[in-house]
Amino acid sequence: MALADHPRIPLTFGPSPLHPLTRLTEHLGGARVWAKREDCNSGLAFGGNKVRKLEYLAADAIATGCDTLVSIGGVQSNHTRSVAAVAARLGLKCVLVQESWVDWPDSVYDKVGNVQLSRLLGATSRFVTAGFGIGIKESYQQVLTEIDLAGGKPYPIPAGASDHPLGGLGFARWAAELVEQERAADIRFDTIVVASATGSTQAGMLAGFAALGERRRVIGVDTSAKPAETRAAVQRIAHRTAALLETELTDEVILDERYHAGAYGVPDEETLSAMRLAARTEALITDPVYEGKSMAALIDLVSTGEIPSTDTVLYTHLGGQPAINGYSAVI
Ligand SMILES: Cc1ncc(COP(=O)(O)O)c(CNC2(C(=O)O)CC2)c1O
């Protein structure tokens, strides 16, 4: 089925902004760097990459008569905050399982940022002691069963909306949008840099480009610190999404494991330095969990020439800023 034939509830403002990072480009002295801004893509609770994915899952939830969106993430999950935002916007209930994915010694870590926003948005958060993992968790299954038994109609959304049949469509549509923006701007990106964790952002891009017959180098930057799991997820979801779009993958899955700082949700000095440089050259705010790590990759790859100086490279900003409030000890 063609992408346009898949039901979607518009939750974004339209095409996300695409703009050159001229001061960062000048500072790095190499490839020309642009950004595409999912952090500015929607009016729903600071937007982000998950809102794009949820446009398709929300359509399915409404079509199947569900009354409660159920999802899972870490305490500072951007994904669960986005699910809470979409539920509020569509008049649905929302129950979130917040797991202890990050061992971070900040006294307000579990009170501010995303989990605070989810509370403001009216979601019910269940706090569970369980580590990061992109598989299906017992706590999540338990919530689904409870809602069923209470007569509700839950709509299950796995971590990052990734391991869901429709999880890759949001960024397949992103790929089509980018190609249109390139034509309008008379530009073509040789390389795309994107943070990867549960995998459907990068996977959707790969399937979307394949459906368009476009060959692109998409460099996924692992942020899970479990790269084998993330790589397998990107592969699985990319192939599944390509099949949904009646096409076959053409580009390889590239996942760079050098910038995850050794643990999910924990920044290292390279992460923090990248965040400062992006902020002080472009007022571009990245987070210590995801975008700070993909920014560290971009800076390193351009500075070392791994991304050639003749390239035009696109930095994909996927959101994540609210989590910064839980990291005041280092930012
Ligand atoms: C700001 C930001 N940038 C990149 C990513 C990685 O996207 P994928 O999970 O689709 O690979 C996340 C994910 N976040 C998860 C969450 O629970 O917030 C799904 C892990 C993200 O929030």
The ligand as a MOL file (V3000), in Angstrom:
LIG
                    3D

  0  0  0     0  0            999 V3000
M  V30 BEGIN CTAB
M  V30 COUNTS 22 23 0 0 0
M  V30 BEGIN ATOM
M  V30 1 C 14.8620 12.9540 21.4480 0
M  V30 2 C 15.0540 11.5750 20.8880 0
M  V30 3 N 15.9450 11.4010 19.8660 0
M  V30 4 C 16.1410 10.1780 19.3150 0
M  V30 5 C 15.4740 9.0580 19.7910 0
M  V30 6 C 15.7440 7.7080 19.1170 0
M  V30 7 O 14.6280 7.3900 18.3060 0
M  V30 8 P 14.2380 5.8570 18.0630 0
M  V30 9 O 13.7970 5.3090 19.3730 0
M  V30 10 O 13.1500 5.9170 17.0190 0
M  V30 11 O 15.4800 5.1530 17.5720 0
M  V30 12 C 14.5600 9.1840 20.8530 0
M  V30 13 C 13.8380 7.9630 21.3630 0
M  V30 14 N 13.3840 8.0740 22.7190 0
M  V30 15 C 12.7700 6.9600 23.3870 0
M  V30 16 C 11.9900 7.5240 24.5850 0
M  V30 17 O 11.4540 6.7320 25.3720 0
M  V30 18 O 11.9410 8.8040 24.6850 0
M  V30 19 C 12.1960 5.8630 22.6700 0
M  V30 20 C 13.4280 5.6810 23.4780 0
M  V30 21 C 14.3350 10.4660 21.4040 0
M  V30 22 O 13.4220 10.6590 22.3890 0
M  V30 END ATOM
M  V30 BEGIN BOND
M  V30 1 1 1 2
M  V30 2 1 2 3
M  V30 3 2 2 21
M  V30 4 2 3 4
M  V30 5 1 4 5
M  V30 6 1 5 6
M  V30 7 2 5 12
M  V30 8 1 6 7
M  V30 9 1 7 8
M  V30 10 2 8 9
M  V30 11 1 8 10
M  V30 12 1 8 11
M  V30 13 1 12 13
M  V30 14 1 12 21
M  V30 15 1 13 14
M  V30 16 1 14 15
M  V30 17 1 15 16
M  V30 18 1 15 19
M  V30 19 1 15 20
M  V30 20 2 16 17
M  V30 21 1 16 18
M  V30 22 1 19 20
M  V30 23 1 21 22
M  V30 END BOND
M  V30 END CTAB
M  END
